[in-house]
Amino acid sequence: MTRIALVCLLALAAAAPAASASASGAEPVPAVEAHAYLIEDARTGEVLASSNAHERVQIASITKLMTVLLTLEHHKLTDVVSVDRRAADVGEEAIELHAGQQITVHDLLEGALIQSANDAADALALSMAPSYPAFAAMMNAKAAQLGLSDTHYVRPDGLDAAGEYSSAADVTKLARIVMRNPFVRETVRMSSATIADGETLHTWNDLLGSFPGIIGVKTGHTDDAGWCQVAAAVGPGVTVYVTLLGSPSRAQRNDDLRALLIWGLAQFRVVPAVQAARTYAEVQLPYGKGRLPLVAAKPVNTVARLGGTLTETVTAAAGTSLPVTAGTVLGRVTVTDGGRVVGTSDLVAARTINKPGLLGRLGWYAGRTLHHLAHLI
């Protein structure tokens, strides 16, 4: 069977009923007060907007994401850790661990992720390495493995330390990697939790419960780093990550994160990639029956960025024999976004066409013969 292929481009816009128009008039990225920020589409890793995304700055307790990642690679959640005295003595944010205390990895991870407890992060680190420098070496080896080229760790907790830095680009990449773990995804959505010793944990993530769709991830603050956060929020069919580093205050960080998340989610619309009622191709029918429309067997919606372009490829039979029944597959439509398939459907006969009877076929052949003879005279 001979097949033909057609390719067309579909531009996307805000109101896009089927994918048309442009993103002209789209809102500009909100101005923020921070050293650096980055907004990213979690599905593809596409950077939607950024400022100083590779600037090397301190990231405070966001550092704990690497400590959590290494812990999950070296421990089970049910493992029990004996708290090292050095961890129990660490200052600032803590869950008041004491030397020799027996506590599960599960509870220490909740302490590090929800309340950003330094003693919890340090207890985990010292359960895997004999010293902070030894654990920092593990952290830096993992960073190199993950391609975090703007990052260098000194401590497992993110307290200010000379030579410690990362970037908005690396923080976002690390957050996306850590969020692949179901335990992490569940934990960073919790505003509070109670661990085995009765300690109640409280989050520093002020957007939880106040920003629709927020699903994490990690906050951080020190005098040198300022107020920092990597946040993730879910909209219809899309997840957006925003990393904001070096904000001057907690309130300013929260306001700027909200603005950037709203802007990031607004860059996408749900559009019909494939429309069930639309004729995508026609196939030639024999016996003078004309052409048979092919329609999509099913509708398919996708999420696309405003101002982007979808590529539609239609492959269909050039012709078909009779009879043909409505719903017979005679082609296929595939829609891609930057090479990524976002919608596909069989193309089927729009209606049933019966094969003519013997007299009908003889009449058609006779008509065609007379037509050829007329052109020879």
HELIX and SHEET records of a PDB file:
HELIX    1   1 ALA A   60  THR A   63  5                                   4    
HELIX    2   2 LYS A   64  HIS A   74  1                                  11    
HELIX    3   3 ARG A   85  ALA A   88  1                                   4    
HELIX    4   4 VAL A  105  ILE A  114  1                                  10    
HELIX    5   5 ASN A  118  MET A  128  1                                  11    
HELIX    6   6 TYR A  132  LEU A  146  1                                  15    
HELIX    7   7 ALA A  168  VAL A  178  1                                  11    
HELIX    8   8 PRO A  182  THR A  187  1                                   6    
HELIX    9   9 ARG A  250  LEU A  265  1                                  16    
HELIX   10  10 LEU A  358  LEU A  376  1                                  19    
SHEET    1   A 6 ARG A   3  ALA A  11  0                                        
SHEET    2   A 6 THR A 309  ALA A 317 -1                                        
SHEET    3   A 6 VAL A 329  ASP A 337 -1                                        
SHEET    4   A 6 ARG A 340  ALA A 349 -1                                        
SHEET    5   A 6 ARG A 291  ALA A 296 -1                                        
SHEET    6   A 6 THR A 279  GLN A 284 -1                                        
SHEET    1   B 5 VAL A  47  SER A  51  0                                        
SHEET    2   B 5 ALA A  36  ASP A  41 -1                                        
SHEET    3   B 5 VAL A 238  SER A 247 -1                                        
SHEET    4   B 5 GLY A 226  GLY A 235 -1                                        
SHEET    5   B 5 ILE A 214  THR A 222 -1                                        
SHEET    1   C 2 VAL A  80  SER A  82  0                                        
SHEET    2   C 2 GLN A 102  THR A 104 -1                                        
SHEET    1   D 2 SER A 192  THR A 194  0                                        
SHEET    2   D 2 THR A 200  HIS A 202 -1                                        
SHEET    1   E 2 PHE A 268  VAL A 274  0                                        
SHEET    2   E 2 VAL A 300  ARG A 305 -1                                        
END                                                                             
